[in-house]
Amino acid sequence: MIPKIILHFSLKEATGRSTVSTTEAFLLGRMKENVLLIDMDTNGTATNVFAKTFNIKNDFDKSIYKGFAKKDLNSEIVDITENISFIPGGWETNLLSKTIGKNSLSSDLYTLRKLISNIKRKFNYILIDAPSSRDVISSNAIMASDYIFLILENQKLSYTFFSEAVEYLVNLKSKFGCKFKVSGILLYLSRGNISSDANKNFVEESKKKFGKAVLNNFLWYQERANNFNYKGIKTEEIWDERALKMYQSILNEELTRF
């Protein structure tokens, strides 16, 4: 089985990239889909969230850095449940630029994609959590992806970061002929009431500007969802499930974009 490789990308920090990636991996597992999450973020946020979600120690011997060094990801996969696996990240990920940068630029940028192609296990979906930066680490995540969802936040500076992200993707695609598809734009309402005039105008203007590229379901700031980053993904209380319902709606719509 050839997995669908998904990336949520933004050049702006704190736009919910890691939370979306980890939560969607969690939900796909709950849907009985075989899913792999690869933590390429130098902050290791996804690794911390999964460790707390599944109550396991965050002292993994395995890591994405070691996978690159060994040129083998098989040995770095951590199986959490019957359906959910992940490759941990962390501070060592910062060293990847030195590990990767030994060949021609085009060869370096395709390193992750080649490593994923050699994974013998069968996954329906692979989600990559990448840093919000323009470097060899993010470029590897982009080049390895089949479907990319860009995140646009309701702040003035976000349009600048968003435009730069689009330009970054266009340049990679034109120079190296990568085959990823930008499958949609996920709006992130990081402040204000979800039904406020400002947010309604933001959603309306975004849809006018980007048309059908904008997802109908959008991400908005919820304290309970924010707690997932600190306490792990929970399902015990009604507010947990309400937060998960938001991510499930986004995930369901994203799956139709494939």
C-alpha positions in Angstrom: 0.0 0.0 0.0 1.3 3.5 -0.9 0.5 5.9 1.9 -0.8 9.4 1.4 1.8 11.8 2.8 0.3 15.0 4.4 1.9 18.2 5.6 0.4 21.3 7.3 2.7 24.2 6.6 3.2 27.8 7.6 6.2 30.1 8.0 4.5 31.8 11.0 5.1 30.3 14.4 2.2 29.4 16.7 -0.4 28.7 14.0 -1.4 25.2 15.3 0.7 23.1 12.9 1.9 20.6 15.4 -1.5 20.3 17.2 -3.3 19.7 13.8 -0.7 17.0 12.8 -0.8 15.2 16.2 -4.5 15.4 16.6 -5.3 14.2 13.0 -2.9 11.3 13.5 -4.7 10.5 16.7 -8.1 10.7 15.0 -7.0 8.6 12.0 -5.9 5.9 14.4 -9.2 6.1 16.1 -10.8 5.6 12.7 -8.7 2.3 12.4 -6.5 3.8 9.7 -2.8 2.8 9.9 -1.0 6.1 10.4 2.6 7.2 11.0 3.5 10.6 12.4 7.0 11.9 11.6 8.3 14.6 13.9 10.6 16.9 11.9 10.0 19.9 14.1 13.2 21.0 16.0 11.0 21.8 19.0 9.8 18.2 19.2 6.3 19.3 20.1 4.6 16.3 18.4 6.8 13.9 20.3 5.9 15.6 23.6 2.2 15.5 22.8 2.2 11.8 21.9 4.3 11.0 25.0 1.7 12.6 27.2 -1.3 11.4 25.3 -0.3 7.8 25.6 1.4 8.1 29.0 4.9 7.0 27.8 8.3 8.3 28.8 9.8 10.9 26.5 13.2 9.3 26.5 13.1 7.5 23.2 16.2 5.8 21.8 14.8 6.3 18.4 14.6 9.6 16.4 14.3 11.1 13.0 17.9 12.3 13.3 19.1 8.7 13.8 17.0 7.6 10.8 18.7 10.1 8.6 22.1 9.1 9.9 21.4 5.4 9.3 19.6 6.1 6.1 16.8 3.8 7.5 13.5 4.9 9.1 12.4 1.3 9.8 14.5 1.0 12.9 13.2 4.4 14.3 9.5 3.7 14.2 7.8 3.6 17.6 4.5 1.6 17.6 2.1 3.2 20.1 -1.2 1.4 19.4 -2.4 -1.1 16.8 -2.9 1.7 14.3 -0.7 4.6 15.5 3.1 4.8 15.1 5.5 7.7 15.1 9.1 8.6 14.6 10.2 10.9 17.5 11.9 14.3 17.0 13.7 16.6 19.4 16.8 18.8 19.8 18.9 16.5 17.6 16.8 17.4 14.6 18.7 20.7 14.5 21.7 18.7 13.4 20.0 17.3 10.3 21.2 20.2 8.2 24.8 18.9 8.7 23.8 15.2 8.2 21.9 16.0 5.0 24.2 18.5 3.4 26.7 16.1 1.9 25.4 15.7 -1.6 24.0 17.9 -4.4 21.2 20.2 -3.3 18.5 18.3 -5.2 19.7 15.0 -3.8 19.7 16.5 -0.2 16.2 17.8 -0.5 14.8 14.4 -1.6 16.4 12.5 1.4 13.2 12.2 3.4 11.2 11.1 0.4 13.7 8.3 -0.4 13.7 7.2 3.2 9.9 7.0 3.3 9.9 5.0 0.1 12.0 2.4 1.9 9.6 1.9 4.8 8.5 -1.7 4.5 5.5 -1.3 6.9 2.1 -0.5 5.5 0.6 2.8 6.4 -2.5 4.4 5.0 -1.4 7.9 6.0 1.9 9.5 6.9 1.7 13.0 8.5 4.9 15.1 8.8 5.2 17.9 11.4 7.8 20.3 10.1 9.2 23.6 11.5 8.0 27.0 10.3 11.2 27.8 8.5 12.9 27.9 5.1 15.7 25.5 5.5 16.8 22.0 4.4 14.6 20.4 7.1 11.4 22.0 6.0 12.3 21.5 2.3 12.7 17.8 2.9 9.3 17.7 4.5 7.8 19.6 1.6 9.5 17.5 -1.1 8.4 14.3 0.7 4.7 15.4 0.8 1.9 14.5 -1.5 -0.6 16.9 -0.1 0.1 20.2 1.6 -2.4 22.4 3.5 -1.3 26.0 4.1 -2.4 27.7 7.3 -3.6 31.3 7.2 -4.1 33.1 10.5 -6.4 36.1 11.2 -3.6 38.6 11.8 -2.2 41.3 9.5 1.3 39.9 9.5 0.0 36.4 8.6 -0.7 37.5 5.0 3.0 38.4 4.6 4.1 35.0 6.0 1.4 33.3 3.9 2.7 34.9 0.7 6.2 34.0 1.6 5.2 30.4 2.2 3.4 30.3 -1.2 6.5 31.7 -2.9 8.7 29.2 -1.2 6.6 26.3 -2.4 6.4 27.7 -6.0 10.2 28.0 -6.1 10.8 24.5 -4.8 8.3 23.1 -7.4 9.7 25.1 -10.3 13.4 24.4 -9.5 13.2 20.7 -8.5 10.0 19.5 -10.1 8.5 18.0 -6.9 5.1 16.5 -7.2 3.3 17.8 -4.1 -0.2 19.4 -4.4 -1.4 22.3 -2.4 -4.7 20.8 -1.5 -6.2 23.6 0.5 -5.9 26.6 2.9 -6.8 26.1 6.5 -8.0 29.3 8.2 -6.9 29.8 11.8 -9.0 32.2 14.0 -6.4 32.7 16.8 -8.2 35.6 18.5 -11.6 37.0 19.0 -15.0 35.3 19.2 -15.6 32.8 16.4 -18.7 34.7 15.4 -17.3 38.2 15.7 -17.6 40.7 12.8 -13.8 40.7 12.4 -13.5 37.0 12.1 -16.5 36.8 9.8 -14.9 39.5 7.6 -11.6 37.5 7.6 -13.3 34.3 6.5 -15.3 36.1 3.8 -12.3 38.0 2.5 -10.2 34.9 2.4 -12.8 33.0 0.4 -13.1 35.9 -2.0 -9.4 36.1 -2.5 -8.5 32.3 -2.6 -11.9 30.8 -3.7 -12.4 27.1 -3.3 -8.9 26.6 -2.0 -10.2 27.7 1.4 -11.5 24.9 3.6 -15.1 25.3 4.7 -14.1 24.0 8.2 -11.6 26.2 10.0 -9.5 26.1 13.1 -10.2 28.5 16.0 -8.5 28.9 19.3 -9.9 26.8 22.0 -8.3 26.6 25.5 -9.0 22.8 25.6 -7.3 22.2 22.3 -4.4 24.4 23.4 -4.1 22.1 26.5 -3.4 19.2 24.2 0.1 20.6 23.8 0.8 20.5 27.5 -1.3 17.6 28.8 -1.7 15.4 25.7 -4.8 14.7 23.7 -7.7 13.8 26.1 -11.1 12.2 25.5 -12.5 12.0 29.0 -14.6 15.1 29.2 -17.2 16.7 27.0 -15.0 19.7 26.2 -12.3 17.3 25.0 -14.6 15.7 22.5 -15.9 19.2 21.4 -12.3 20.2 20.6 -11.7 16.9 18.8 -14.9 17.4 16.8 -13.4 20.6 15.3 -10.3 18.7 14.2 -12.4 15.8 13.0 -14.4 18.1 10.7 -11.2 19.6 9.3 -9.8 16.1 8.8 -12.9 14.8 7.1 -12.9 17.7 4.6 -9.1 17.3 4.0 -9.6 13.6 3.1 -12.1 14.7 0.4 -9.4 16.9 -1.2 -7.3 13.9 -2.1 
